[in-house]
Amino acid sequence: MNDQITLALYAEPSRPLSRAGDPETSRQAAARNADSAQAVEARIRASFTAFAYLTDDELCAVTEGLPATIKTARSRMKNRGEIVKTGLKRPSNTGSPMIVWRLA
């Protein structure tokens, strides 16, 4: 499935991954992880471009990412208004209803 996705090269910068008052080590870690966060969001955008409507479980499968990483990135994108609920629900891997998301 992943072969069908053409990944976006770069995501738009999101909010800072550290606070001004954080110690230097936290700011350095945030700087190292910024590219990773943008790359994950780019993979998520590409997945929605290819498949339109996805649950978190489907998104994790398509991006081949760790659920905590993918769900956190999807949540950031939702909070910025980039991803919205479709009003649909589909069963999760365990059978529970899951929200179906799409690009805004």
Steps between C-alpha positions, in 0.01 A plus 500: 500500500783740588637475143190681374577809704712783364631675807497877529855623539449734792218594733425856596671590828279442800511654844833476686580165658654670806422801717717809542564415866604139434859396576751505216494119473122507438540766231775299332284185505207695356718632219615145416141371505349786297592339169363167622169658603469673164585178317231309692243770421603489134443122497159553658404764240614271219298213646183708509569623148524140381219346705273797592325360812696314771464395862803522728553123467490524120729802507754311713488205259537715188787711638662200670555723803479442872145564622608752767706697247234500229208578733691786666588650161141457375377672817734797443371526144138481623568777751636718215188426293683298233308178573132475590246235599288366215205409722559133415624222727659167411604208720848515650739205501328390822146561371429829680360788294768744382470850358569525128715802411569695179702800389319830555 
